[in-house]
Amino acid sequence: MKEYFLPPVFFDEIRSFAEKNNFVELEKIVDKNTDGSIFLEHWEAQMLVNLAKLWHLQALLKYPFWDADHPNYDPDHEEKFMEEQEERWGKISMTFSDF
C-alpha cells in the first residue's frame, strides 16, 4: 500500500463520474481519501490511472486538432484540450507516474 495525494476537488470529480457510470469500485476507492491523502493498493491506483487514460482519450476525440503539428490545427481545440488536461486527467497521470 502506498500513499498518494490529489487535490480534494479531483476526488469530487472522480466520484461524480463513478456514480454516473456505476463504477462501484471507483466509488469505494474515492471513499478512502482524507482531505486529498489516499492509501492505495497497486490495483486501486491502476484503476485511477485507467480513468485518467479514459479522460485523455475522450479529450482527444473531442478536440482532435489540438496539436500545432496537425494540418487542421485549431487553437480553440488546443485551449480546451489543455484545460481538460489540467482540470481532469493530467494531475492523475502525474501523481501515478510510476504506472
Buried (B, 14 or more C-beta within 10 A) or exposed (E): EEEBEBEEEBBEBBBEBBEEEEBEEBBEBBEEBEEEEBEBEEEBBEBBBEBBBBBBEEBEEEBEBBBEEEEEEBEEBBEBBBEBBEEBBBBBBEBBEEE
